[in-house]
Amino acid sequence: VALVQLSILVVGFIKAEVILSFLGFGVPVGVVSWGSMLNEAQNELILGRWWQLTAAAIAMALLVTAFSLLTDALRDALDPKVKT
């Protein structure tokens, strides 16, 4: 139960950081953040540079998915009720 809750909280923290940094309320200017990367990529999207936005979105999706799979695998490995 703790691993599932940890997974949900970490994903929520990542989303909160990205949203706040995208809006300009997150980390200071000059610090690398996915939110600030998305904000800058939004301006570049108008110029036709779509790959910056796509790369940042794919990286975030991969991190969240990998972390969820890791915690799911840990839960399966550590849960005595699931032993097969």
N, CA, C and O of each residue as an XYZ file, in Angstrom:
336
protein
N       0.832     -1.195      0.000
C       0.000      0.000      0.000
C       0.870      1.249      0.000
O       0.549      2.238     -0.659
N       1.961      1.199      0.736
C       2.836      2.364      0.821
C       3.504      2.657     -0.520
O       3.673      3.819     -0.891
N       3.885      1.603     -1.247
C       4.526      1.819     -2.550
C       3.555      2.413     -3.563
O       3.935      3.258     -4.373
N       2.307      1.972     -3.516
C       1.306      2.522     -4.430
C       1.083      3.999     -4.115
O       1.006      4.830     -5.019
N       0.980      4.314     -2.835
C       0.780      5.708     -2.444
C       2.006      6.557     -2.807
O       1.867      7.697     -3.249
N       3.204      5.997     -2.617
C       4.425      6.702     -2.998
C       4.436      6.993     -4.487
O       4.798      8.092     -4.906
N       4.041      6.013     -5.288
C       4.000      6.198     -6.728
C       3.041      7.314     -7.118
O       3.367      8.158     -7.953
N       1.871      7.316     -6.517
C       0.876      8.354     -6.820
C       1.375      9.725     -6.396
O       1.188     10.704     -7.118
N       2.013      9.806     -5.225
C       2.514     11.096     -4.744
C       3.651     11.629     -5.613
O       3.693     12.822     -5.911
N       4.569     10.759     -6.020
C       5.688     11.215     -6.856
C       5.184     11.726     -8.198
O       5.647     12.757     -8.686
N       4.246     11.017     -8.791
C       3.667     11.475    -10.055
C       2.973     12.823     -9.853
O       3.073     13.701    -10.711
N       2.279     12.996     -8.743
C       1.636     14.274     -8.438
C       2.646     15.393     -8.241
O       2.423     16.519     -8.686
N       3.765     15.086     -7.571
C       4.813     16.094     -7.382
C       5.429     16.516     -8.705
O       5.697     17.697     -8.923
N       5.653     15.555     -9.582
C       6.218     15.872    -10.897
C       5.261     16.764    -11.673
O       5.675     17.761    -12.264
N       3.983     16.406    -11.672
C       3.002     17.221    -12.395
C       2.898     18.619    -11.796
O       2.796     19.596    -12.538
N       2.921     18.731    -10.483
C       2.828     20.046     -9.843
C       4.028     20.916    -10.200
O       3.876     22.106    -10.475
N       5.225     20.322    -10.194
C       6.418     21.088    -10.539
C       6.370     21.561    -11.979
O       6.725     22.701    -12.278
N       5.930     20.686    -12.869
C       5.857     21.049    -14.289
C       4.843     22.164    -14.500
O       5.121     23.130    -15.211
N       3.684     22.041    -13.897
C       2.640     23.057    -14.085
C       3.073     24.392    -13.499
O       2.919     25.430    -14.143
N       3.616     24.378    -12.277
C       4.039     25.641    -11.659
C       5.179     26.291    -12.431
O       5.186     27.508    -12.614
N       6.140     25.498    -12.884
C       7.249     26.069    -13.655
C       6.774     26.569    -15.007
O       7.268     27.585    -15.497
N       5.826     25.876    -15.615
C       5.278     26.322    -16.897
C       4.599     27.678    -16.745
O       4.708     28.536    -17.621
N       3.904     27.867    -15.634
C       3.215     29.131    -15.396
C       4.139     30.227    -14.873
O       3.736     31.388    -14.798
N       5.372     29.874    -14.511
C       6.326     30.862    -14.037
C       6.377     30.995    -12.532
O       7.012     31.918    -12.021
N       5.727     30.099    -11.803
C       5.703     30.161    -10.342
C       6.591     29.108     -9.694
O       6.617     29.003     -8.467
N       7.304     28.341    -10.469
C       8.101     27.232     -9.944
C       9.513     27.660     -9.606
O       9.730     28.629     -8.879
N      10.455     26.933    -10.135
C      11.865     27.169     -9.861
C      12.304     28.504    -10.461
O      11.674     28.998    -11.397
N      13.379     29.094     -9.931
C      13.847     30.381    -10.461
C      14.280     30.292    -11.919
O      14.585     29.214    -12.429
N      14.301     31.429    -12.567
C      14.723     31.497    -13.973
C      16.188     31.066    -14.058
O      17.013     31.466    -13.237
N      16.491     30.265    -15.039
C      17.857     29.781    -15.230
C      18.059     28.371    -14.700
O      19.048     27.723    -15.042
N      17.143     27.882    -13.873
C      17.222     26.511    -13.377
C      16.470     25.616    -14.357
O      15.352     25.932    -14.765
N      17.087     24.505    -14.727
C      16.478     23.618    -15.711
C      15.284     22.903    -15.083
O      15.379     22.321    -14.003
N      14.169     22.963    -15.786
C      12.940     22.342    -15.324
C      12.108     21.981    -16.536
O      12.168     22.658    -17.562
N      11.329     20.911    -16.421
C      10.486     20.538    -17.546
C       9.427     21.596    -17.817
O       9.077     21.835    -18.973
N       8.923     22.219    -16.792
C       7.931     23.270    -16.985
C       8.495     24.452    -17.754
O       7.849     24.980    -18.659
N       9.711     24.867    -17.389
C      10.330     25.979    -18.117
C      10.707     25.553    -19.534
O      10.659     26.364    -20.459
N      11.083     24.278    -19.709
C      11.366     23.777    -21.060
C      10.111     23.804    -21.917
O      10.164     24.186    -23.086
N       8.979     23.401    -21.340
C       7.726     23.429    -22.089
C       7.301     24.855    -22.416
O       6.764     25.116    -23.492
N       7.540     25.773    -21.490
C       7.199     27.172    -21.728
C       8.019     27.734    -22.889
O       7.485     28.425    -23.757
N       9.312     27.434    -22.900
C      10.159     27.903    -23.995
C       9.805     27.195    -25.304
O       9.826     27.807    -26.372
N       9.481     25.911    -25.216
C       9.126     25.149    -26.418
C       7.809     25.645    -27.004
O       7.595     25.553    -28.213
N       6.935     26.163    -26.165
C       5.670     26.706    -26.657
C       5.930     27.895    -27.588
O       5.275     28.042    -28.620
N       6.884     28.731    -27.213
C       7.238     29.862    -28.066
C       7.896     29.398    -29.362
O       7.673     29.990    -30.418
N       8.700     28.346    -29.288
C       9.363     27.816    -30.471
C       8.387     27.074    -31.383
O       8.633     26.946    -32.582
N       7.284     26.588    -30.820
C       6.295     25.852    -31.604
C       5.691     26.744    -32.681
O       5.351     26.268    -33.764
N       5.559     28.020    -32.393
C       5.026     28.974    -33.368
C       5.949     29.061    -34.590
O       5.493     29.280    -35.712
N       7.248     28.888    -34.351
C       8.224     28.949    -35.438
C       8.376     27.619    -36.170
O       9.173     27.512    -37.102
N       7.619     26.609    -35.757
C       7.669     25.324    -36.431
C       8.637     24.337    -35.816
O       8.901     23.290    -36.408
N       9.167     24.632    -34.662
C      10.112     23.719    -33.995
C       9.350     22.848    -33.000
O       9.417     23.069    -31.791
N       8.632     21.867    -33.512
C       7.768     21.023    -32.703
C       8.529     19.978    -31.905
O       8.004     19.467    -30.915
N       9.755     19.644    -32.307
C      10.490     18.552    -31.682
C      10.895     18.866    -30.244
O      11.073     17.947    -29.444
N      11.043     20.151    -29.900
C      11.400     20.485    -28.518
C      10.256     20.150    -27.561
O      10.477     19.579    -26.494
N       9.057     20.505    -27.945
C       7.889     20.196    -27.132
C       7.658     18.690    -27.070
O       7.322     18.152    -26.015
N       7.835     18.020    -28.186
C       7.642     16.575    -28.239
C       8.670     15.847    -27.375
O       8.320     14.905    -26.664
N       9.916     16.265    -27.427
C      10.972     15.612    -26.639
C      10.723     15.767    -25.143
O      10.882     14.807    -24.389
N      10.339     16.954    -24.710
C      10.072     17.169    -23.287
C       8.856     16.367    -22.831
O       8.871     15.790    -21.744
N       7.817     16.323    -23.640
C       6.607     15.575    -23.277
C       6.887     14.076    -23.226
O       6.407     13.388    -22.325
N       7.653     13.565    -24.178
C       7.987     12.138    -24.180
C       8.868     11.784    -22.989
O       8.684     10.731    -22.378
N       9.821     12.648    -22.652
C      10.689     12.387    -21.499
C       9.881     12.336    -20.204
O      10.116     11.470    -19.362
N       8.934     13.254    -20.040
C       8.093     13.236    -18.838
C       7.230     11.986    -18.785
O       7.093     11.365    -17.731
N       6.653     11.621    -19.909
C       5.801     10.433    -19.955
C       6.607      9.171    -19.648
O       6.128      8.291    -18.932
N       7.819      9.077    -20.179
C       8.666      7.922    -19.909
C       9.062      7.844    -18.444
O       9.069      6.756    -17.869
N       9.391      8.969    -17.829
C       9.763      8.970    -16.414
C       8.608      8.523    -15.539
O       8.784      7.681    -14.658
N       7.439      9.071    -15.772
C       6.270      8.722    -14.964
C       5.907      7.250    -15.161
O       5.598      6.555    -14.194
N       5.943      6.774    -16.396
C       5.624      5.378    -16.666
C       6.665      4.445    -16.047
O       6.307      3.430    -15.449
N       7.939      4.778    -16.186
C       9.002      3.945    -15.619
C       8.904      3.894    -14.101
O       9.095      2.834    -13.506
N       8.613      5.012    -13.473
C       8.492      5.016    -12.015
C       7.290      4.196    -11.569
O       7.368      3.478    -10.572
N       6.192      4.293    -12.288
C       5.010      3.500    -11.951
C       5.281      2.012    -12.117
O       4.871      1.212    -11.277
N       5.965      1.632    -13.189
C       6.304      0.232    -13.401
C       7.279     -0.274    -12.343
O       7.171     -1.415    -11.893
N       8.230      0.569    -11.944
C       9.180      0.188    -10.904
C       8.472     -0.071     -9.581
O       8.718     -1.091     -8.937
N       7.607      0.833     -9.176
C       6.912      0.635     -7.903
C       5.964     -0.553     -7.978
O       5.776     -1.251     -6.981
N       5.364     -0.797     -9.136
C       4.491     -1.961     -9.293
C       5.302     -3.249     -9.185
O       4.864     -4.207     -8.548
N       6.470     -3.276     -9.798
C       7.328     -4.458     -9.709
C       7.825     -4.673     -8.280
O       7.890     -5.810     -7.814
N       8.173     -3.600     -7.588
C       8.588     -3.723     -6.191
C       7.455     -4.242     -5.324
O       7.670     -5.077     -4.446
N       6.256     -3.753     -5.569
C       5.107     -4.226     -4.790
C       4.882     -5.704     -5.030
O       4.632     -6.454     -4.087
N       4.969     -6.135     -6.282
C       4.797     -7.549     -6.592
C       5.892     -8.396     -5.944
O       5.619     -9.494     -5.458
N       7.125     -7.895     -5.932
C       8.241     -8.652     -5.371
C       8.175     -8.719     -3.842
O       8.586     -9.720     -3.255
N       7.673     -7.684     -3.198
C       7.685     -7.617     -1.741
C       6.384     -8.060     -1.092
O       6.339     -8.224      0.127
N       5.332     -8.257     -1.863
C       4.041     -8.640     -1.295
C       3.996    -10.152     -1.090
O       4.047    -10.905     -2.062
N       3.902    -10.602      0.147
C       3.911    -12.058      0.387
C       2.641    -12.752     -0.108
O       2.652    -13.966     -0.309
N       1.569    -12.029     -0.305
C       0.309    -12.633     -0.736
C       0.335    -12.997     -2.224
O      -0.451    -13.835     -2.667
N       1.223    -12.381     -2.992
C       1.243    -12.564     -4.439
C       2.249    -13.651     -4.855
O       2.347    -13.954     -6.044
N       2.980    -14.231     -3.937
C       3.990    -15.243     -4.290
C       3.358    -16.383     -5.062
O       2.366    -16.967     -4.626
N       3.945    -16.701     -6.223
C       3.399    -17.799     -7.027
C       4.403    -18.905     -7.195
O       4.112    -19.910     -7.845
